Amino acid sequence: MSEPVSRPMKFPYTLSAKIAQFPFKHYVQNQWIWRYYFISVGLCIPIFYKIQKLANSPANKAKWAESQAKEHAEHH
């Protein structure tokens, strides 16, 4: 087997080579948007979970079915 190349390609042709050479660490450390993105995702997950549980509750589904039946009856 040949020895692995220790230096990066002059121009990464494949998508995986481009991803491997992209300086993710530099961007995460030096740009504010990435830090706030991860913080906001962490803060929003519980809120979205609560909204999803409320929207899919049996009482809400029954109320939705009732309003859809009422609307359907009005149009036909």
N, C-alpha and C positions, 0 to 999 in steps of 0.2 A: 504494500500500500504506500501511497505517496505521503509526504509530509504535509500537514495542514499549512495553509498560507497564513503568515503572521501579520501581513499588512493588508489594509482594506483595498478594494478595487478602486481604480481611478474614477470610473463611473459605474455605479451599480445598475446593471441592466434589468435584473429581475425584481419583482415586487418584494420578495422576501429579503433580498440584499438591501433594498432601499429602506425597508422597515428596520433592519438590523443596524444600519448606519445612521438612522435618524437620532438626533440628540435629545431624546425625551427628557432625560434628567435636567438638562440645561433649561428647557422650556418650563418644566414644572417648578423649578427653583426660581426662575427669573421673571415669570409672567404671572400677574395677579389673577388672571382669569381662571387658570387651572386650579389654584388653591380654592378660590371661591366656588368653582364648579363642584369640586368634591365635597366641600362643606355643605353646599346647598342640597346636593343629592342626599347626603346623610340626614339633613334636617327635614327634607320633604318626604322621604320614604314613609315615616310614621303617619304623616298627614294624609298622603295618598291612600295608605292602607285603611285608615279610618273612614275616609270617604267611600272607598270601595266596599267596605263592610256595610255601611249605611245604605248604599245604593242597591246592594244585592240582598238586603234583609227580606224575609218573607212578607213582612207588612208592606214594605215599599213595592215589592213585586205584585202583590195583590192590588194595591192602590193603582199601580201603572196599568195592570190588566183591566181594571174597572174603567179607568179614564180612556183607554184605547177602545174598549167595547162601546162606551158612551159616544165617543167620536165617530166610530164606525156606524152606529145606529143613526146618528144625525145626518150622515152623508148618503145613506141608502134607504 
